[in-house]
Amino acid sequence: MTIKTERARELITIIGNGKFITGKKQLSDQFDLNMSTIHRWQQPKESGGFDGIPSVWVESVLQLASEKADIDFLDDSELILELIRDSQSYELVK
């Protein structure tokens, strides 16, 4: 795992109130994405994943995680940089 995939898994788990699968379901419903697409956010490219949250979704994911954890992740500039550093555009699969 990379920093970006670890952070993706952590944020998805926070959104799911401590359960990764619940977080995937909530994000899937919220963004109208396939759950397998969200699962791939926490997988490295070498394993067929996205190697982190695609930059187009970072702000929305941080907002949802902030609401669940009562922490303002959007104020954490280091976290944001970790999430978007070296990010590329990916075609999202619905």
N, C-alpha and C positions, 0 to 999 in steps of 0.2 A: 504494500500500500504506500501511497505517497501522502504528503501533507494534505494535498487537495482532496484526495479520496477519503482520508481519515476525517477531515473537517466536514465533508459532505455527509458521511455516515453519522457523525455526531449531531449535525443540525437536523437531519431527517429523524433521528431518534428523539431529539428534543421536541420536534413537532408532533411526534407520536406519543408524547407523554411517557417517554422511556422505552417505547417499543418501536423498533425499526419498521416492522411490517405495517403498523398502524400509521406511522409517518408517511410511508410510501403511499398508502391508500388515501390519506388526507391530501397529499400533494397531487396525486393522480386526479382526484375529484376537483380540487381547486383549480388546477391548470389544464384540465382536460387532456392529460397525457397518459400514455400506457404505463402501467406500473413497472414493466420491464425497462422502460426508458429511465425512470427514476432510479431503479435498482442499479443501472449501469453508471450512474453518477458516482457511485462509491467503488467503482472498479477501475483499475489502471487500463490504459490503452492496450497494453500487451495482452490483456485478458478480454478484449472486446468492449471495454467500457469507455466512458467519456473522460476519465481521469479528472473527475471533479464536476462541480455544478457548472453547466454552461453559463457564460457571463450574462446572457439575456435573462436568466432566472435568479441570479445572485441576490439582487435587491429584494425581490418578492420572498425568497426563501428566508433571508435574514429578518424580514419584517414578521413573517409567521413565527419563526423561532423566538423572536423578541417577545411577541405576544404570549407565547406558551411559557417561556422561562422568566418573564418579568425582568429581563435584562435587555438593554438596548444594544444589540449586536451591530446596528448601523453606525454606532459611535466608535466601534473598534476598528480603527484604520488598519492595524496590522492583520487582523483577520480578513478584512476585505482584500488587502493586497495578496494574502496567501491564496485566496479563492480565485482571484482573477489573473494572477501572475502567469505568464506564458499560456494564457487561455487562447483557444482558437474557436472559430465559429464552427458549429456542428449543425448538420441538418437534424432537426428534431423529428423523432418518430412518434406519431400519434397512435 
